[in-house]
Amino acid sequence: MTPDRIAILSMHTSPLAQPGTGDGGGMNVYVRELATALARSGVACEVFTRAEDQSAIHRVVSVEPGFRVHHVPAGPAGPVPKEKLPGLVDAWTTGVGRTLTEMADAGRPVAALHANYWLSGVAGHTLKHQLELPLLVTFHTLDRVKADASPASEPEMRATAEAQIVGCADSVLASCTVEADQLVDLYGADPERIALVAPGVEHAFFAPGDTAQARRAVDLPSDRPVILFVGRIQPLKGPTVAVEALAALRGLGGPSARATLVLIGGPSGPLGAGELAALRRAVAEHGLDADVRMLPPQPHEKLSTYFRAADACVVPSHSESFGLVALEAGACGVPVVAAAVGGLTTIVQDGETGFLVEGRDPADYAKPLAVILEQRDVAARMGERAAARARSYTWQRAAEDLWARVGNLTRSELVACG
């Protein structure tokens, strides 16, 4: 009989960390919400992350019944840049393996391993063979997709490691059909071992609401259009494109020329500080100091208020395996102007729930933003369609899809390294 318990590996970032800080982002939300949904459906979740301070070492946090976070030591008791974490994977893997063995000896074995991101995938690959457990992996981003956007920001071993994990994982979870195709085309993944498990939305928070009330709650102007960008400040997310698009709106004239741009997020990764500096230069060069508000990362549930306060959300990413921000904006009834890349092309229906933009020209973002900000009837219809479309994405459905995959895996032999 399959035990209703799963080990979720999230080495480089904790589901308890604030999204948008350091290396935390959509993956933090994904792990926390998925574990919550699994726990509430009766599947106990043991989440493993790296202890980032002395007080956290070996600490186990009970988030809610059936959902615990284990802080496993590896390397210094403090933050470590993500690009230096590969050297700590072995130590972390040993610690996780020890805990899982102790749990099994105490009569609490896990049915499977679910690794998130390639670093946890490396650990999961080792633990799969040591403990003879099925391995599921969600990559969140893929090196061979990101290479064009940030060619110097990832360790050389990453692409090789991802290929090895794909070859040995019993199931590779893709967020959308675009990511599934990338896994097959770029990594030679076996299509039969790919499962579509789309992220969800917490609809109790992310839902349409009163714009004026939301603006009062977060102190945004009531008499000007508002454009929202949410994401880590790094080149991959394209925040500078958002600022340049606002400048291009000024050149178009009309009501949209008075728009305020709100950017929520903090610098992330080795290129984050440089992108933040570039962002500030762009604001100053275009004379937009009074029209751009830069805010630190916000608690996830509070983001819904910012979405409801916005007239449009802009997502100018170089690459996105899914694009959770676009989905959450749509759930709040806000049209999205997004890059025509990756999973964004499956979330945003061009001309129906928002607009997709080819290329990186800020003027190409400004034009559809002007349509949304000035043609309010068009924007209203787009927002209604976006909210309706988002309702099919739930964390409960994601949990059910993942657990069904686990049930299938435990009835078959484990995949050998290929």
QUILINNOR-V875118 format. One record per backbone hydrogen bond with DSSP energy under -0.5 kcal/mol. CO is the residue of the C=O (numbers start at 1). NH is the residue of the N-H. E is the energy in kcal/mol with one decimal. If there is no record, write none. Layout:
BEGIN
co:CO nh:NH e:E
co:CO nh:NH e:E
END
This chain:
BEGIN
co:3 nh:5 e:-2.0
co:4 nh:44 e:-2.5
co:5 nh:111 e:-3.5
co:5 nh:112 e:-0.5
co:6 nh:8 e:-0.6
co:6 nh:46 e:-2.7
co:7 nh:9 e:-0.6
co:7 nh:114 e:-3.0
co:8 nh:10 e:-0.5
co:8 nh:48 e:-2.9
co:9 nh:116 e:-1.9
co:11 nh:50 e:-1.6
co:14 nh:17 e:-1.6
co:18 nh:21 e:-1.5
co:20 nh:266 e:-1.2
co:21 nh:24 e:-2.7
co:24 nh:20 e:-1.6
co:25 nh:28 e:-0.8
co:25 nh:29 e:-1.2
co:26 nh:30 e:-2.7
co:27 nh:31 e:-2.8
co:28 nh:32 e:-2.3
co:29 nh:33 e:-2.9
co:30 nh:34 e:-2.5
co:31 nh:35 e:-2.3
co:32 nh:36 e:-2.2
co:33 nh:37 e:-2.4
co:34 nh:38 e:-2.6
co:35 nh:39 e:-2.7
co:36 nh:40 e:-2.3
co:37 nh:41 e:-1.0
co:38 nh:41 e:-0.6
co:38 nh:43 e:-2.7
co:39 nh:42 e:-1.4
co:42 nh:44 e:-0.7
co:44 nh:6 e:-2.5
co:44 nh:46 e:-0.5
co:45 nh:47 e:-0.7
co:45 nh:68 e:-2.5
co:46 nh:8 e:-2.3
co:47 nh:70 e:-3.7
co:48 nh:10 e:-2.9
co:49 nh:72 e:-2.9
co:53 nh:56 e:-1.2
co:53 nh:57 e:-0.8
co:54 nh:57 e:-0.8
co:56 nh:59 e:-2.7
co:59 nh:61 e:-0.5
co:59 nh:71 e:-2.3
co:60 nh:62 e:-0.5
co:61 nh:63 e:-0.9
co:61 nh:69 e:-2.7
co:64 nh:67 e:-2.4
co:66 nh:45 e:-3.5
co:67 nh:63 e:-2.2
co:67 nh:64 e:-1.3
co:68 nh:47 e:-3.1
co:68 nh:70 e:-0.5
co:69 nh:61 e:-2.8
co:70 nh:49 e:-2.6
co:70 nh:72 e:-0.8
co:71 nh:58 e:-2.0
co:72 nh:51 e:-2.0
co:76 nh:78 e:-2.1
co:77 nh:54 e:-0.6
co:81 nh:84 e:-2.3
co:81 nh:85 e:-0.5
co:82 nh:85 e:-1.2
co:84 nh:87 e:-0.8
co:85 nh:88 e:-2.5
co:85 nh:89 e:-0.6
co:86 nh:89 e:-1.0
co:88 nh:92 e:-2.2
co:89 nh:93 e:-2.9
co:90 nh:94 e:-2.2
co:91 nh:95 e:-1.8
co:92 nh:96 e:-2.5
co:93 nh:97 e:-2.8
co:94 nh:98 e:-2.1
co:95 nh:99 e:-1.9
co:96 nh:100 e:-2.6
co:97 nh:101 e:-2.2
co:98 nh:102 e:-2.2
co:99 nh:103 e:-2.4
co:100 nh:104 e:-2.2
co:101 nh:105 e:-2.4
co:102 nh:106 e:-1.3
co:103 nh:108 e:-3.2
co:104 nh:107 e:-1.6
co:111 nh:134 e:-0.6
co:112 nh:7 e:-2.4
co:113 nh:115 e:-0.5
co:113 nh:136 e:-3.0
co:114 nh:9 e:-2.7
co:115 nh:138 e:-2.9
co:116 nh:120 e:-0.5
co:117 nh:121 e:-1.8
co:118 nh:122 e:-2.1
co:119 nh:123 e:-1.6
co:120 nh:124 e:-3.1
co:121 nh:125 e:-2.5
co:122 nh:126 e:-1.6
co:123 nh:127 e:-2.6
co:124 nh:128 e:-2.6
co:125 nh:129 e:-1.1
co:126 nh:130 e:-2.1
co:127 nh:131 e:-2.7
co:128 nh:132 e:-1.1
co:128 nh:133 e:-1.3
co:134 nh:113 e:-2.7
co:134 nh:136 e:-0.5
co:135 nh:170 e:-1.6
co:135 nh:171 e:-1.5
co:136 nh:115 e:-2.9
co:137 nh:173 e:-2.8
co:138 nh:117 e:-2.9
co:139 nh:141 e:-2.4
co:140 nh:321 e:-0.5
co:142 nh:145 e:-1.0
co:142 nh:146 e:-2.4
co:143 nh:147 e:-1.6
co:146 nh:149 e:-1.2
co:146 nh:150 e:-2.3
co:150 nh:153 e:-1.5
co:155 nh:158 e:-1.6
co:156 nh:160 e:-0.6
co:157 nh:161 e:-2.7
co:158 nh:162 e:-2.9
co:159 nh:163 e:-2.0
co:160 nh:164 e:-2.0
co:161 nh:165 e:-2.4
co:162 nh:166 e:-2.8
co:163 nh:167 e:-1.9
co:164 nh:168 e:-1.0
co:165 nh:168 e:-0.8
co:165 nh:169 e:-2.8
co:171 nh:137 e:-1.9
co:171 nh:173 e:-0.6
co:172 nh:174 e:-0.6
co:172 nh:195 e:-2.5
co:174 nh:197 e:-2.5
co:176 nh:180 e:-1.9
co:177 nh:181 e:-2.3
co:178 nh:182 e:-2.0
co:179 nh:183 e:-2.3
co:180 nh:184 e:-1.7
co:181 nh:185 e:-3.1
co:182 nh:186 e:-2.8
co:182 nh:187 e:-0.6
co:183 nh:187 e:-1.1
co:183 nh:189 e:-2.0
co:184 nh:188 e:-1.1
co:189 nh:191 e:-0.6
co:190 nh:193 e:-2.3
co:191 nh:194 e:-1.3
co:193 nh:172 e:-2.8
co:195 nh:174 e:-2.7
co:195 nh:197 e:-0.7
co:201 nh:203 e:-1.4
co:201 nh:395 e:-0.5
co:202 nh:205 e:-1.8
co:202 nh:206 e:-2.7
co:205 nh:207 e:-1.2
co:209 nh:211 e:-0.6
co:210 nh:214 e:-2.2
co:211 nh:215 e:-2.5
co:212 nh:216 e:-2.0
co:213 nh:217 e:-2.0
co:214 nh:218 e:-1.6
co:215 nh:219 e:-0.6
co:215 nh:220 e:-2.3
co:216 nh:219 e:-0.7
co:225 nh:260 e:-2.9
co:226 nh:311 e:-2.9
co:226 nh:312 e:-1.4
co:227 nh:262 e:-2.9
co:228 nh:314 e:-2.6
co:229 nh:264 e:-2.7
co:232 nh:234 e:-1.3
co:233 nh:268 e:-1.6
co:234 nh:237 e:-1.4
co:234 nh:238 e:-0.8
co:234 nh:239 e:-0.5
co:235 nh:238 e:-0.8
co:236 nh:318 e:-3.1
co:236 nh:319 e:-0.6
co:238 nh:241 e:-0.6
co:238 nh:242 e:-1.2
co:239 nh:243 e:-1.6
co:240 nh:244 e:-2.6
co:241 nh:245 e:-2.2
co:242 nh:246 e:-1.8
co:243 nh:247 e:-2.0
co:244 nh:248 e:-2.0
co:245 nh:249 e:-1.9
co:246 nh:250 e:-1.4
co:247 nh:251 e:-1.1
co:248 nh:252 e:-1.0
co:249 nh:252 e:-0.5
co:249 nh:253 e:-1.0
co:250 nh:253 e:-0.5
co:254 nh:257 e:-1.7
co:255 nh:258 e:-1.8
co:256 nh:259 e:-1.7
co:260 nh:227 e:-2.9
co:260 nh:262 e:-0.5
co:261 nh:263 e:-0.5
co:261 nh:293 e:-2.9
co:262 nh:229 e:-2.8
co:262 nh:264 e:-0.5
co:263 nh:265 e:-0.5
co:263 nh:295 e:-3.3
co:264 nh:231 e:-2.5
co:266 nh:233 e:-2.6
co:267 nh:22 e:-0.5
co:269 nh:272 e:-1.6
co:271 nh:275 e:-2.0
co:272 nh:276 e:-2.4
co:273 nh:277 e:-2.1
co:274 nh:278 e:-2.3
co:275 nh:279 e:-2.4
co:276 nh:280 e:-2.2
co:277 nh:281 e:-2.2
co:278 nh:282 e:-2.3
co:279 nh:283 e:-2.1
co:280 nh:284 e:-2.2
co:281 nh:285 e:-3.2
co:282 nh:286 e:-1.7
co:283 nh:288 e:-2.9
co:284 nh:287 e:-1.2
co:288 nh:291 e:-1.7
co:288 nh:292 e:-1.1
co:291 nh:261 e:-2.8
co:292 nh:294 e:-0.6
co:293 nh:263 e:-3.2
co:293 nh:295 e:-0.6
co:295 nh:265 e:-2.2
co:299 nh:302 e:-0.9
co:299 nh:303 e:-1.2
co:300 nh:303 e:-0.7
co:300 nh:304 e:-0.6
co:301 nh:304 e:-0.6
co:302 nh:305 e:-1.1
co:302 nh:306 e:-1.2
co:303 nh:307 e:-2.5
co:304 nh:308 e:-2.3
co:305 nh:309 e:-1.4
co:306 nh:310 e:-0.7
co:307 nh:310 e:-1.3
co:311 nh:335 e:-0.5
co:312 nh:228 e:-2.3
co:313 nh:337 e:-2.9
co:315 nh:317 e:-0.6
co:315 nh:339 e:-2.4
co:320 nh:343 e:-2.4
co:323 nh:327 e:-1.5
co:324 nh:328 e:-2.7
co:325 nh:329 e:-2.5
co:326 nh:330 e:-2.2
co:327 nh:331 e:-2.2
co:328 nh:332 e:-1.1
co:329 nh:332 e:-0.7
co:329 nh:334 e:-2.1
co:330 nh:333 e:-2.0
co:331 nh:208 e:-0.6
co:333 nh:335 e:-0.5
co:335 nh:313 e:-2.1
co:336 nh:338 e:-0.6
co:336 nh:355 e:-2.5
co:337 nh:315 e:-2.7
co:338 nh:357 e:-2.5
co:339 nh:341 e:-2.2
co:341 nh:344 e:-1.4
co:341 nh:345 e:-0.6
co:342 nh:345 e:-1.5
co:343 nh:346 e:-1.7
co:343 nh:347 e:-1.1
co:344 nh:348 e:-2.6
co:347 nh:349 e:-0.6
co:348 nh:350 e:-0.8
co:349 nh:352 e:-2.7
co:349 nh:353 e:-2.3
co:349 nh:354 e:-1.1
co:353 nh:336 e:-1.0
co:354 nh:351 e:-2.9
co:355 nh:338 e:-2.7
co:357 nh:340 e:-2.5
co:361 nh:364 e:-1.4
co:361 nh:365 e:-0.7
co:362 nh:365 e:-1.0
co:362 nh:366 e:-2.2
co:363 nh:367 e:-1.7
co:364 nh:368 e:-0.6
co:365 nh:369 e:-1.8
co:366 nh:370 e:-2.4
co:367 nh:371 e:-1.6
co:368 nh:372 e:-2.1
co:369 nh:373 e:-2.6
co:370 nh:374 e:-2.0
co:371 nh:375 e:-2.6
co:374 nh:376 e:-1.0
co:375 nh:379 e:-2.4
co:376 nh:380 e:-2.4
co:377 nh:381 e:-2.0
co:378 nh:382 e:-2.3
co:379 nh:383 e:-2.7
co:380 nh:384 e:-2.2
co:381 nh:385 e:-2.3
co:382 nh:386 e:-2.7
co:383 nh:387 e:-2.4
co:384 nh:388 e:-2.1
co:385 nh:389 e:-2.5
co:386 nh:390 e:-2.3
co:387 nh:391 e:-1.1
co:389 nh:392 e:-1.2
co:390 nh:393 e:-2.1
co:392 nh:394 e:-0.8
co:393 nh:201 e:-0.9
co:394 nh:398 e:-1.7
co:395 nh:399 e:-2.6
co:396 nh:400 e:-2.4
co:397 nh:401 e:-2.6
co:398 nh:402 e:-2.4
co:399 nh:403 e:-2.6
co:400 nh:404 e:-2.1
co:401 nh:405 e:-1.5
co:402 nh:406 e:-2.0
co:403 nh:407 e:-2.2
co:404 nh:408 e:-1.7
co:405 nh:409 e:-2.1
co:406 nh:410 e:-2.2
co:408 nh:411 e:-0.8
co:409 nh:412 e:-1.9
END
